[in-house]
Amino acid sequence: MTAPPVRFESLTKRYGATLAVEDVSFEVAPGRITGLLGRNGAGKTTSLRALLGLVAPTSGRALVFGRPYAALGTPQRVGVSIDGIGSTPGATVAGELGIWATAMGLSRAHVERALGEVGLSDVAGRKVAKLSQGMRQRLALATAFVADPELVILDEPATGLDPSGIRWLRRVLRERAARGTTVLLSSHLLAEVEETVDDVVILDRTVRYAGSLESLTSGGVQRLEDRFFSLVDAEEQYSHG
Ligand SMILES: Nc1ncnc2c1ncn2[C@@H]1O[C@H](COP(=O)(O)OP(=O)(O)OP(=O)(O)O)[C@@H](O)[C@H]1O
């Protein structure tokens, strides 16, 4: 049997006295868009960082195509956008993306295709430092897309986008998924991703729900936000978070 693109097996991570994630298990289905949803501090980034080998689990494991990410051998299969994975001060848009492409042994044509896909071709020569937050999100997406990967992992891709940017993101991710790419994205913006995701993992230190959006919302009869709060019982914390 082929391994799923992403599989968490009882992953627990402690930072000293803080239990960031506990006994997290779920799978991401191929060719679908899965939203890892939770309030601030629910453990989304920790889970994605553990998946990418950027933090060591306290116990359990998280696998990409059945292996630890570091043991994948073909990292080009996975595109990643997550905070803290480098950005080169002073680089231009095309220069920054070119650094990634070169590191992965890709050609200039990959850079141009990815810039086109995220609508940044016209600002290829602009300094990254001069980009708006929305354009930075597009560049982060281009970084994830540059190798034309089978799996894309995006930490909070909707943050900083205005309503038209969110619509645009939805369209770009849908087009990717239609071509067979699997997408795992994290978000604390429930309304923004409600129309984007096929499957949902609700995280509140541990998994509160993992399954299709359709089942969670009874085919759209209930709002994702209402179902979310009924599962995590965190309205108070969320409104202050
Ligand atoms: N390096 C660290 N050292 C200590 N505690 C940490 C560290 N990283 C995260 N935490 C804690 O672990 C918990 C989960 O944080 P995490 O960043 O994974 O959540 P999140 O869902 O991504 O939140 P946000 O949406 O705010 O980024 C929080 O209590 C956080 O304070």
The ligand as a Tripos MOL2 file, in Angstrom:
@<TRIPOS>MOLECULE
LIG
   31    33     1     0     0
SMALL
NO_CHARGES

@<TRIPOS>ATOM
      1 N1         10.2970   27.0660   21.0500 N.pl3     1 LIG1
      2 C1          9.3700   27.0530   22.0030 C.ar      1 LIG1
      3 N2          9.7040   27.0540   23.2990 N.ar      1 LIG1
      4 C2          8.7650   27.0370   24.2740 C.ar      1 LIG1
      5 N3          7.4370   26.9720   24.0390 N.ar      1 LIG1
      6 C3          7.0380   26.9620   22.7640 C.ar      1 LIG1
      7 C4          7.9660   26.9980   21.6770 C.ar      1 LIG1
      8 N4          7.2680   26.9780   20.5040 N.ar      1 LIG1
      9 C5          5.9630   26.9250   20.8530 C.ar      1 LIG1
     10 N5          5.8250   26.9130   22.2030 N.ar      1 LIG1
     11 C6          4.5420   26.8260   22.9440 C.3       1 LIG1
     12 O1          3.8610   25.6840   22.4690 O.3       1 LIG1
     13 C7          2.4650   25.9500   22.3430 C.3       1 LIG1
     14 C8          2.0380   25.7190   20.9040 C.3       1 LIG1
     15 O2          2.6160   26.7360   20.0680 O.3       1 LIG1
     16 P1          2.5190   26.7330   18.4710 P.3       1 LIG1
     17 O3          3.3190   27.9090   18.0020 O.co2     1 LIG1
     18 O4          2.8450   25.4060   17.9640 O.co2     1 LIG1
     19 O5          0.9840   27.0070   18.2520 O.3       1 LIG1
     20 P2          0.2320   27.5760   16.9850 P.3       1 LIG1
     21 O6         -1.0630   26.8530   16.9400 O.co2     1 LIG1
     22 O7          1.1000   27.5220   15.8020 O.co2     1 LIG1
     23 O8         -0.0120   29.0670   17.3930 O.3       1 LIG1
     24 P3          0.0860   30.4060   16.5220 P.3       1 LIG1
     25 O9         -1.1240   30.4130   15.6440 O.co2     1 LIG1
     26 O10         0.0550   31.4590   17.5990 O.co2     1 LIG1
     27 O11         1.4020   30.3380   15.7970 O.co2     1 LIG1
     28 C9          2.2580   27.3690   22.8410 C.3       1 LIG1
     29 O12         1.9150   27.2960   24.2150 O.3       1 LIG1
     30 C10         3.6220   27.9870   22.6570 C.3       1 LIG1
     31 O13         3.8130   29.0390   23.6050 O.3       1 LIG1
@<TRIPOS>BOND
     1     1     2 1
     2     2     3 ar
     3     2     7 ar
     4     3     4 ar
     5     4     5 ar
     6     5     6 ar
     7     6     7 ar
     8     6    10 ar
     9     7     8 ar
    10     8     9 ar
    11     9    10 ar
    12    10    11 1
    13    11    12 1
    14    11    30 1
    15    12    13 1
    16    13    14 1
    17    13    28 1
    18    14    15 1
    19    15    16 1
    20    16    17 2
    21    16    18 1
    22    16    19 1
    23    19    20 1
    24    20    21 2
    25    20    22 1
    26    20    23 1
    27    23    24 1
    28    24    25 2
    29    24    26 1
    30    24    27 1
    31    28    29 1
    32    28    30 1
    33    30    31 1
@<TRIPOS>SUBSTRUCTURE
     1 LIG1         1 GROUP 0 **** ****
